Amino acid sequence: MNPNRYLEPPVIPLGLEYLAHYLDREGHEVLVIDLTFALDPIAVLAESLAGFRPNLVGFTLRNLDTSLYHDSVFFLDDFRDLVSVAREACGAKVVIGGTALLAGPREVAEYVGADSAVYGPGERALLYLLRYVEAKEELPRLLNGWEHSFDRGEVPKRARWVDYAPYLRDRGLAGFSTQTGCLGGCDFCLEAGLPWRTRDPRAVVAELAALYESGVRELHLCDCEFNQELETCKELLHLWASSGLDHAWSLYMKPIPHDEGLFRLLKKSGAVSVTLSVDSSSLFSGRYGLFDLQSFIELAGRHGIRVAVDLLIGFPGDKEAELRDLLDFFRAVRPETVGVNAWIRVYKYTGLGMLLRRQPPRSGTFLGCREDPDMLRPLYYNWLKLEKLQEWIGDDPLFRVEGLERRSNYERLRD
Ligand code: B12
């Protein structure tokens, strides 16, 4: 069940496609209910479940909220309503999974009223859970998906589960994933330090070939950031570039590691645009430097790959002078666009969330919902006021304040 009805842009539920493939492979009868474009989601859900009469209902919960202060939409209340509709419609147990659970799997499960929650990759975990259903045993409340993971060499057959047409008509893109988890440790991020598991590059290219065969030409990578480890990336890109598939694709990357060979291969495989994630906390603590950013932007430019920078600034301890220097640096190096965000979404279990819970900073303010100890309802930390940021940016069209416009970077860089 995909309850994600946020359309800016609409996102094809890749996780569900993968799960459906694994269930089907093991001989289970599977129905995917996609509510993204449903006119009456409650009726569609209730009727579909009453007709299908499943033994287990799985919800993929992708976003808690938009995580943008200036465009805040909270989704969990709608998900909670749909979970209770599902239970009433067929009486089956409800299991949830998806990235929203990174904010706290127990907390999200309790909020939406699910019977069980899988955090991390769900492919094999869901099969494991079905053994409990078959044995008519109580489901585990929480299941660690990384302990089960996925089969490295599996080539998911995706074509039959989700109708891509309405997504593609409405600016959506098909996704694909080459790895899960993150080797980074960014204080603000839900994905920091999640166990890293890679797919076999040959399996990824076989999946891409099947997508190509079915007419998909444009793609978005669904790894948190592609360049976790250089050799792994290059192996995949080399295979892809020599496969003759003529895709155009967009991806997220972090400043390091990179080298010229990586950009050369990215170009050969059809990469057209990159969102480069930069945050002042990582920069000022020396995880990477301005030299790395400059070299990234220049090498990408040399190979004809467009770069949009997602810049998150205004952590406790940042200095105004250093932030202004950072903006001046981007003014000089000039990527295609820089989206500046000074409103940092705080989650209970991120480094920043734990710090702020232990010891609220002397400077800066909390915006949003302070009453929710689980921080599921949007809560932001901010010390750089909008007026000041706008003054620093001036009228340079390079910069945008993130959240004032509903568009993704891949759409911006298409223009
Ligand atoms: C790629 C990406 C995008 C791309 C998507 C491109 C595309 N065509 O697919 C774009 C740029 C469009 C995008 C947009 C947005 N994104 Co985004 N995105 C991602 C990213 C990097 C990958 C998502 C993904 O597909 N992963 C791969 C699939 C295979 O994994 P999965 O869905 O998690 O599913 C697996 C498991 O979770 C589990 N599972 C999933 N469902 C279920 C269900 C059950 C029952 C079980 C058992 C298991 C299970 O098993 C699956 C297989 O392993 C994630 C971070 C991440 N690394 O996941 C952020 C992320 C999901 N995005 C995020 C956000 C905020 C957004 C936006 C709201 C940003 C904005 N304000 O515009 C929009 C929302 C758009 C929308 N309509 O939903 C946040 C959500 C955080 C939050 N507070 O809710 C994340 C987590 C990034 C972050 N670190 O903060 N995004």
Residues whose N, C-alpha, C, O or C-beta is under 5 A from the ligand:
A	BS01	B12	Y6 L7 E8 P9 P10 V11 I12 L14 G15 Y18 G58 F59 T60 L61 R62 N63 L64 D65 T66 S67 L68 V95 I96 G97 G98 T99 V118 G120 P121 G122 E123 L126 L173 A174 G175 S177 L190 E191 H220 L221 C222 D223 C224 S408
